[in-house]
Amino acid sequence: MRVKRPQALLAALLLSASAVAHAADTDAEFRLNEVLTDEEYRETWQELVEDELRLPEWVMNLTGKGSPMKAVESKDGKYLVGRLCDEQDCFHQRLYVAFSWDKDKVYALYVQVPQGMPADKAPSRHASFRWLGEPDEEQKRLLDEQLRADPDWH
């Protein structure tokens, strides 16, 4: 009977690992504001922002209001992407982030819409855009698609 218990435990662990691996291949179960709980994501993000100037605290620490992350295929690989915004002002302050699947690279698009803009004006015509992480054209396209898919963007 003792021989079967380690085998059962091993089988349960393998089944659990399989479920985790499957979850990693599908959309993430967490939000961008939770990603820094993973040490690899945290290190990659810190490398990106350590040399950036004049970023708000919520961007530096990814502590704004986050949306669920999702896996996105690109010509140059697979990314985990998500959106974050300032808790106090989601309309005027947005951040779109793409982590490479191996967690070694991260790219971001920081979007600011001017305060006091009339409601009938499209934010896309008045926003400022700041790229973080030196994305190439493909990575910029990926982040720009995330912005355009945002229901609050027009």
N, C-alpha and C positions, 0 to 999 in steps of 0.2 A: 504493500500500500504506500509506503514512503517513496518509492520510485516514481509513482504516478503524480504525486504532488508537485515535485520540481518540474515535471513535464507539463502539467496543467498550468503552473505559474508561467513557464516559458511560453506556452501557447497563448496565454492571456496577454503577456507583454508584447508578443509579436503582433497580435491582433490590434492592440492599442496603438503600437507604432505604425501599423498599416493605416489605421484611421487618421492619425495625425498627418502622415504623408499625403493621404488623399485630400485632407482639408487644406494642406499647403498648395496643392495643385488647383484648387478652386478658389473662389473669392474668399478673402480673409474674413475672419470672424471678429475682427476688432476694428477700431477707428484710428484715424491718424493721430489723434491726441493720446492714444494709448501705446503707440508703437515704440516709444522710448523705454518701455519696460523691458524690451529685448536688448541685451548688451550690444549685439552686433549692429542693430539699427541705431542705437544711441551713439556708438563710436563713430559710425559713418556720418550721422547728422552733425555731431560736434566738429568733425573735421571740416565739414562744409561751412558752418557758420562762424568758426573761430576767427576767420580773417575778414568776415563781412562787417561793414560799418553801417550804423544807423538802422538796425532792424529792431522792430518792437520786441518786447520781452516775450509775448505770446508766440512770436515766430521763432525766436531763439530757442525756446523750450518746448515748442509744439503743444502749448497749453490752451489753445482756443477751442472752439466748438468744432468737433470733427465729424465727418461723415464716414460710413463704412468704406473700408478699402476694398479694392478689387484687383484681380490679376488681369493684365492687359498685354497682349502680344504686339510686338513692334518688329520692324524689319531687322533691327539689331538685337533682339532678345525679348525676354519676358520681364515685365515690371509689376511691382505692387504700387498702385496709385491711390491717392486719396485727396480729399479737400479739407481745409481747415479755415476757419474764419475767426475774427476777433469776437469774443463773447459779447462785448458791448455794442458792436457795430458790424454785423455780418455782411451787410450790403456794401459797405465802403472799404472793407479790409479782407482780402481773400488770399489764400495760399494753396497752390496745387503742387503736390509732391509725387515724384516717381522714384522709388527705390529699385535698383537692379535686383533681379531675382536672387542673386548670390549675396546680396546685402553689402557689396563692396562699393557701390556708387549710388549717389543720390543727386537728383536734379529738382529744381523747384521754379515755380513762376509765382511771384508776389505781385498781386494786382491791387491797386488803390484807385478808388473812384472819389472824385472831389466831393466834399461836403456841400450842402446847399444847392445841389444840382436839381433843377425842376424835374418833377416826376415824369413829365412827357419826353424827357431827353433820354436817349439810349446811353447806358453806362459804357458800352463798347466804344463810343465815339469820344469819350472824355477821360477814360482811365489811363493810368500810367502803369507800365509793365516793367518788372525787374526780374531778370533771369539769374538764378543762383546755381552754382556748380558747373558753369561753363558747358551747358548742353550743346550738342551738335544739332544740325537741322532736324534730324529724325526725332531726337528727344524733345526739341521745341515743338514739333508737330504733335507729338503725343500729349504734352501738357496743354497745348492750345486746344486740342480736341476735348480735353477734360473741362476746360473753361467754357467752350462753346456748348457743351452738353449740360452745363449748369442751368437749371430752370429759371434762375434769377438773372441770367445774362441775356441781353438782347441788344 
